[in-house]
């Protein structure tokens, strides 16, 4: 956690240093002291970063939920097929029981056709001795099918419970993200209207400078070939687009939405979650990174970008920011992935 705090403090200082320098050039008395503006800007940046982390956790919960629902659908399909099979076998056993009755009544063995638990009955020693071979086979088939159906039904119930847990996690993380943003908005509202206008102007100037340098750095991708080059160049074309929770284009993105769509242009399917994307491809160390590799950040993996080269990446940073090129040293590096 100490490393996480260190990197976030570095990121916040980087986010506000431009604002501080610009604010210091203002005529004295035009607005409140620069320190009051930069203090709010720093807190807002921190809250927005935390909101982005929570949003990525929500993305991860959404991916997990989709997998659970898909699995549940498959298990329910098996359950329906097994249920039909059990019904058919039970109907066949009914015919056997009726025939046995018509042939002279039912013995001990045939009584299990009407037992509450045929499987338990069959498990008792010698229960099949009074049955014909055909009857024994049918009874065993029914017992096995009924037990399999029971197991599948238990699996369905288990999947439903897991889905409920995933739904709660998704709701909690989404609420956490929105809560951080509301807190950031309240901080901004605490400034005077003149201060808010000045802060917005300073952030716009800082944003413009960042976009200019990002576009200049994008030239590094010109010589990158293959699928990595295709994904990288697509991501770079989105420079200037706004960050937005859960967005995957065409003009708004979150970090994993940008990488997901970028690699889809190269024919590679990825989930909309940075932590889930970390499980794809081949792990790459920081020293072995090549342009087009995915780069992941924070111990729990809540951020992802695409490596550009020279220690730079293209990414969708956080609320209030645009897709840009930044240093991979601005956050705690978790690992790289080559697809």
C-alpha positions in Angstrom: 0.0 0.0 0.0 3.0 2.3 0.6 4.1 1.9 -3.0 0.6 2.6 -4.2 0.4 5.8 -2.2 3.8 6.9 -3.4 2.9 6.5 -7.1 -0.5 8.1 -6.7 1.1 11.1 -5.0 3.5 11.3 -7.9 0.6 11.2 -10.3 -1.3 13.9 -8.5 1.8 16.1 -8.3 2.2 15.7 -12.1 -1.4 16.4 -12.7 -1.3 19.7 -10.7 2.2 21.0 -11.3 1.1 22.6 -14.6 -1.8 24.2 -12.9 0.4 25.5 -10.1 2.9 27.1 -12.4 0.1 28.7 -14.5 -1.7 29.9 -11.4 1.5 31.6 -10.1 1.5 33.8 -13.2 -1.9 35.3 -12.5 -2.3 38.8 -11.3 -2.4 39.0 -7.5 -5.9 39.3 -6.2 -7.5 38.0 -9.4 -8.6 34.8 -7.6 -7.9 33.1 -4.3 -4.3 32.0 -3.7 -2.9 29.4 -6.1 -2.4 27.0 -3.2 -6.2 26.8 -2.6 -6.9 26.0 -6.2 -4.1 23.4 -6.5 -5.2 21.8 -3.2 -8.7 21.2 -4.5 -7.3 20.1 -7.9 -5.1 17.5 -6.1 -8.0 16.2 -4.1 -10.2 16.0 -7.1 -7.5 14.2 -9.1 -7.2 11.6 -6.3 -10.9 11.1 -6.1 -11.2 10.7 -9.9 -8.3 8.2 -9.8 -10.0 6.2 -7.1 -13.3 6.4 -9.0 -11.5 4.9 -12.1 -10.2 2.0 -9.9 -13.7 1.3 -8.6 -15.0 1.4 -12.2 -12.5 -1.2 -13.3 -13.5 -3.4 -10.4 -17.1 -3.0 -11.6 -15.9 -4.0 -15.1 -14.3 -7.1 -13.6 -17.5 -8.0 -11.7 -19.5 -7.5 -14.9 -17.2 -9.9 -16.8 -17.5 -12.4 -14.0 -21.2 -12.1 -14.0 -21.5 -12.6 -17.7 -19.4 -15.9 -17.4 -21.6 -17.1 -14.6 -24.8 -16.4 -16.5 -23.4 -18.2 -19.6 -22.5 -21.2 -17.5 -25.9 -21.1 -15.8 -27.5 -21.1 -19.2 -25.5 -24.2 -20.2 -26.3 -26.0 -16.9 -30.0 -25.2 -17.2 -29.9 -26.7 -20.7 -28.4 -29.9 -19.3 -31.0 -29.9 -16.6 -33.9 -29.6 -19.1 -32.4 -32.5 -21.2 -31.9 -34.6 -18.1 -35.4 -33.9 -16.8 -36.9 -35.0 -20.1 -34.8 -38.2 -20.0 -35.9 -38.9 -16.4 -39.6 -38.4 -17.4 -39.2 -40.7 -20.3 -37.5 -43.4 -18.2 -40.2 -43.0 -15.5 -42.9 -43.4 -18.1 -41.2 -46.6 -19.3 -41.0 -48.0 -15.8 -44.7 -47.3 -15.4 -45.4 -49.5 -18.4 -43.2 -52.2 -16.9 -45.1 -51.9 -13.6 -48.4 -52.1 -15.3 -47.4 -55.2 -17.3 -46.1 -56.9 -14.1 -49.4 -56.2 -12.4 -51.3 -57.7 -15.3 -49.0 -60.7 -15.3 -49.8 -61.5 -11.8 -49.1 -58.7 -9.5 -46.0 -56.8 -8.4 -43.3 -58.4 -6.4 -40.9 -56.6 -4.0 -38.7 -55.4 -6.7 -41.4 -53.8 -8.8 -42.7 -51.9 -5.8 -39.7 -49.5 -6.1 -41.3 -48.1 -9.2 -43.6 -46.2 -6.8 -41.0 -45.7 -4.1 -40.2 -42.1 -3.1 -36.4 -42.8 -3.5 -35.8 -45.5 -6.2 -32.1 -45.0 -5.9 -32.0 -45.8 -2.2 -34.2 -48.8 -2.8 -31.9 -50.1 -5.5 -28.9 -49.7 -3.2 -30.3 -52.2 -0.7 -28.7 -55.7 -1.0 -30.6 -58.2 -3.1 -33.2 -55.7 -4.3 -32.7 -56.8 -8.0 -32.9 -60.5 -7.4 -36.6 -60.6 -8.0 -36.4 -58.6 -11.2 -35.9 -59.7 -14.7 -32.7 -58.6 -16.5 -34.6 -56.1 -18.6 -36.4 -54.6 -15.6 -33.1 -54.3 -13.7 -31.5 -52.4 -16.6 -34.4 -50.0 -16.8 -34.4 -49.4 -13.1 -30.7 -48.7 -13.0 -31.0 -46.3 -15.9 -33.7 -44.5 -14.1 -31.8 -44.3 -10.8 -28.6 -43.0 -12.5 -30.5 -40.4 -14.5 -32.5 -39.3 -11.4 -29.3 -38.9 -9.4 -27.6 -37.0 -12.2 -30.6 -34.6 -12.5 -30.4 -34.0 -8.7 -26.7 -33.1 -8.9 -27.4 -30.8 -11.9 -30.2 -29.1 -9.9 -27.8 -28.5 -7.0 -25.3 -27.0 -9.5 -28.0 -24.7 -10.8 -28.7 -23.4 -7.3 -25.0 -22.9 -6.7 -24.6 -20.9 -9.9 -27.6 -18.7 -8.9 -26.0 -17.9 -5.5 -22.7 -17.0 -7.2 -24.6 -14.7 -9.6 -26.2 -12.9 -6.7 -22.8 -12.3 -5.2 -21.4 -11.0 -8.5 -24.4 -8.7 -8.9 -23.9 -7.3 -5.4 -20.2 -6.7 -6.1 -21.0 -5.0 -9.4 -23.6 -2.7 -7.8 -21.2 -1.9 -4.9 -18.3 -1.0 -7.1 -20.4 1.1 -9.5 -21.8 2.9 -6.5 -18.3 3.5 -5.1 -17.2 5.0 -8.4 -20.2 7.3 -8.5 -19.7 8.2 -4.9 -16.1 9.3 -5.5 -17.2 11.5 -8.4 -19.9 13.1 -6.4 -17.4 13.9 -3.6 -15.1 15.4 -6.3 -18.0 17.5 -7.6 -18.7 18.8 -4.0 -15.1 19.8 -3.7 -15.3 21.8 -6.9 -18.5 23.4 -5.8 -16.8 24.6 -2.6 -14.8 27.0 -4.8 -16.1 30.4 -5.8 -17.4 30.7 -9.3 -14.4 32.7 -10.3 -12.1 30.1 -8.9 -13.9 27.3 -10.7 -13.7 29.2 -14.0 -10.0 29.8 -13.4 -9.3 26.2 -12.5 -11.2 25.0 -15.6 -9.1 27.4 -17.8 -5.9 26.2 -16.2 -6.9 22.5 -16.6 -7.8 23.1 -20.2 -4.4 24.7 -20.9 -2.7 21.7 -19.2 -4.9 19.3 -21.2 -4.0 21.0 -24.5 -0.3 20.8 -23.7 -0.7 17.1 -22.9 -2.6 16.4 -26.1 0.1 18.2 -28.2 2.9 16.1 -26.7 0.8 13.0 -27.1 0.3 13.5 -30.8 4.0 14.2 -31.2 4.8 10.9 -29.5 2.3 9.0 -31.6 4.8 9.0 -34.4 6.7 6.2 -32.6 4.1 3.8 -33.8 4.7 4.3 -37.5 7.2 1.4 -37.8 5.3 -1.1 -35.6 4.0 -4.0 -37.7 1.6 -6.8 -37.3 -1.4 -7.1 -35.0 0.3 -5.1 -32.3 0.8 -2.2 -34.7 -2.8 -2.3 -35.8 -4.0 -2.1 -32.2 -1.5 0.5 -31.2 -2.3 2.8 -34.1 -6.0 2.5 -33.4 -5.6 3.5 -29.8 -3.4 6.5 -30.8 -6.1 7.7 -33.2 -8.4 8.1 -30.1 -6.0 10.7 -28.5 -8.2 13.5 -27.3 -11.3 11.4 -26.7 -12.8 11.7 -23.2 -12.7 9.1 -20.4 -16.0 7.7 -19.3 -17.0 4.8 -17.0 -17.7 1.6 -18.9 -17.3 3.2 -22.3 -15.9 1.4 -25.3 -16.1 4.1 -28.1 -16.6 5.5 -30.4 -15.7 8.8 -28.8 -15.5 7.9 -25.1 -13.4 5.2 -23.4 -12.3 3.8 -20.1 -8.9 2.1 -20.0 -10.0 -1.5 -20.7 -12.6 -0.4 -23.2 -9.9 1.3 -25.2 -7.6 -1.7 -25.2 -10.5 -4.1 -25.9 -11.6 -2.3 -29.0 -8.1 -1.6 -30.2 -7.1 -5.2 -30.2 -10.5 -6.2 -31.8 -9.3 -4.2 -34.8 -6.5 -6.7 -35.0 -8.8 -9.7 -34.7 -8.1 -10.3 -31.0 -11.0 -10.7 -28.6 -10.5 -9.3 -25.1 -12.9 -8.9 -22.2 -13.9 -5.4 -21.0 -11.8 -5.5 -17.8 -8.2 -4.8 -17.0 -7.8 -7.6 -14.5 -9.4 -10.1 -16.9 -7.2 -8.9 -19.8 -4.1 -9.5 -17.5 -5.0 -13.3 -17.8 -4.5 -13.3 -21.6 -1.4 -13.8 -23.7 2.1 -14.2 -22.5 3.5 -12.3 -19.5 6.3 -9.9 -20.3 8.7 -8.1 -17.9 9.2 -4.4 -18.0 12.6 -4.8 -19.5 11.3 -6.9 -22.4 8.4 -4.6 -23.4 7.8 -4.0 -27.1 5.4 -1.5 -28.8 1.9 -3.0 -28.8 2.3 -4.9 -25.6 -0.4 -4.4 -23.0 0.9 -2.8 -19.8 -0.9 -3.2 -16.4 -0.7 -1.2 -13.2 -1.4 -1.6 -9.5 -1.2 -4.8 -7.5 -4.9 -5.7 -8.0 -4.6 -4.6 -11.7 -7.1 -1.7 -12.1 -5.5 0.0 -15.1 -4.2 -1.0 -18.5 -2.6 0.8 -21.5 -0.8 -0.1 -24.7 3.0 0.3 -24.7 4.3 2.8 -27.3 8.0 2.5 -26.7 10.6 4.7 -25.0 8.9 4.1 -21.6 5.6 5.6 -22.9 2.0 4.2 -23.3 -1.3 5.3 -24.7 -4.2 5.0 -22.3 -7.5 6.4 -21.1 -6.4 7.8 -17.7 -9.4 8.7 -15.5 -12.5 10.9 -15.3 -11.9 14.4 -16.3 -9.0 13.4 -18.6 -8.6 12.5 -22.3 -6.9 9.6 -24.1 -3.2 10.5 -24.0 0.3 9.3 -24.1 2.0 9.1 -20.7 5.0 7.5 -19.0 4.6 4.0 -17.6 6.5 5.2 -14.6 3.5 7.4 -13.5 1.9 4.4 -11.9 3.1 1.2 -10.1 3.9 -1.2 -13.0 2.3 -4.7 -12.4 3.3 -6.4 -15.6 3.1 -6.6 -19.4 1.3 -9.0 -21.7 2.0 -9.9 -25.3 -0.9 -11.1 -27.4 
